[in-house]
Amino acid sequence: MYDVLIVGAGPVGTTYARYMAEKGFKVGIIEKKTRVGVPLQCAGLLGKQIKEVNLLPPEIIINPFYGAYLYSPSNHILKVSKNKPEAFVVDRVGYDQYLAEKAVEAGAELYLKNNVRDIDVKSGQIEIKNGLNNFKGKVIVGADGHNSVIASKITAQPQLNNSLHAAQFLVDFPKDLFDTNYVHLQAYASTAPGFIWMIPLTNTQARVGIFGSYNYYTLNEILKTYMDSKLKFNGYKIVKKYQGKIPVYHSKKEIVKNNILLLGDAASQVKPTTGGGLIMGFKCAQIAADTTEKALENDDVNLLKEYETIYRKNFKSELKTQLMVQKIFKSLSDDDLDHMFIKLKEEGAEDVISDHGEMDDQSPLVKLMFKRGILFKILPKILARGVSSLWK
Ligand SMILES: Cc1cc2nc3c(=O)[nH]c(=O)nc-3n(C[C@H](O)[C@H](O)[C@H](O)COP(=O)(O)OP(=O)(O)OC[C@H]3O[C@@H](n4cnc5c(N)ncnc54)[C@H](O)[C@@H]3O)c2cc1C
């Protein structure tokens, strides 16, 4: 009998596994794949907070970024810059494997090629597809990603497990195009709530991707049209194509039931504005591990509910702000976006964002822009009032 049995050896599940093993508990991880982390389904962009919330060995970092270029539909550009690295693009496959190794080194037992098919929510007994294993855990953790079997069993409303599609190309460019210190983000009204990203790995290679409410085929077409429309990309070559899903965050999603808890993408712990899930997932892994320790030591699984309470409390304000920003983005036309970029530049927002912007905690910047009156100048009154209501 394991103290905790984790379904899914993704980065969030293995981070939680490491924390629990380090606390001295007996930990099992069940993974359906033959190799952890493969195939790549991520842009691998991590805000600087990563250094506070998890291990990140230097060999995993491909490139640090000091800022971003943001492009409006008609190519008005905002440049946001910092003195120190604000983000990193990582070898995500290598990172997943590194985190799994660290969990195993700490004492967790990893079982590959075991596909969890079902779970009995009352007893916490899980069923493996090939039926060979009889795994048992006092606490079961669903860290099995966006299409979580465990979430489907404990979430009352199936729509709370919804996801958006994401598509990404690895692109080679014939000539040096990039200042590799910056990521490039392109906004169009038609892609909202998603946007196009270009993340340089070298000055002639980038990850170019998009997420949104379209299917994979349409997202691929949007990306190709975008690449073809830029003269400077002439002669580009798509080296690889990737696809994946990004869960939609829902404030009402239940993440604890009996002795079962959800973590990471399975819990829809992603930032609504960017779809990024790693930093938030890692923060939640720590909360979940501390709560599980308490529950196991007191032999009382009811204490697991505390994980959900702390999670909601810690992220409430940030997620509310991001949902509002997303709602505003979805309501704007291309003309509105162009107008907003022009106004932002006029109002000196590049400096404000450069000085106060943070990839993972966006609410302080939005609040500051509201306080300085910038939001009222760039947004239609009704939308600006909506944002201000967040702090009333
Ligand atoms: C195209 C794309 C780009 C992205 N870019 C970024 C980015 O730049 N930055 C960022 O922070 N986030 C990004 N994300 C999101 C990020 O990849 C996820 O938030 C992150 O992978 C979540 O980690 P996880 O451990 O919760 O789940 P996952 O990484 O999905 O891991 C889940 C694991 O569970 C296993 N599993 C699933 N079902 C079962 C089962 N039934 N039985 C056993 N095992 C099972 C899977 O095989 C997998 O190994 C991106 C996502 C996509 C799709």
The ligand as an ORCA input file, in Angstrom:
! r2SCAN-3c Opt
* xyz 0 1
  C       1.265     23.825    -27.315
  C       1.368     24.083    -25.837
  C       2.244     25.043    -25.370
  C       2.379     25.284    -23.993
  N       3.297     26.196    -23.590
  C       3.476     26.414    -22.268
  C       4.479     27.319    -21.813
  O       5.208     27.902    -22.601
  N       4.620     27.502    -20.460
  C       3.830     26.837    -19.548
  O       3.981     27.064    -18.334
  N       2.883     25.967    -19.963
  C       2.701     25.729    -21.284
  N       1.761     24.817    -21.698
  C       0.993     24.101    -20.681
  C       1.836     23.008    -20.017
  O       2.393     22.179    -20.997
  C       0.982     22.204    -19.029
  O       0.357     23.106    -18.153
  C       1.826     21.191    -18.250
  O       2.318     20.195    -19.081
  C       0.981     20.548    -17.151
  O       1.733     19.565    -16.511
  P       0.997     18.333    -15.820
  O       2.083     17.540    -15.149
  O      -0.149     18.797    -15.024
  O       0.344     17.514    -17.027
  P       1.021     16.834    -18.288
  O       2.291     17.462    -18.643
  O      -0.052     16.752    -19.307
  O       1.343     15.352    -17.780
  C       0.310     14.393    -17.561
  C       0.922     13.017    -17.584
  O      -0.088     12.062    -17.269
  C       0.001     10.964    -18.148
  N      -1.319     10.337    -18.251
  C      -2.424     10.881    -18.824
  N      -3.460     10.036    -18.717
  C      -2.998      8.934    -18.056
  C      -3.602      7.703    -17.659
  N      -4.893      7.442    -17.906
  N      -2.842      6.786    -17.005
  C      -1.535      7.050    -16.743
  N      -0.908      8.194    -17.115
  C      -1.631      9.121    -17.740
  C       0.458     11.582    -19.470
  O       1.032     10.620    -20.323
  C       1.458     12.621    -18.970
  O       2.746     12.093    -18.851
  C       1.591     24.556    -23.066
  C       0.682     23.602    -23.518
  C       0.568     23.357    -24.888
  C      -0.406     22.314    -25.359
*
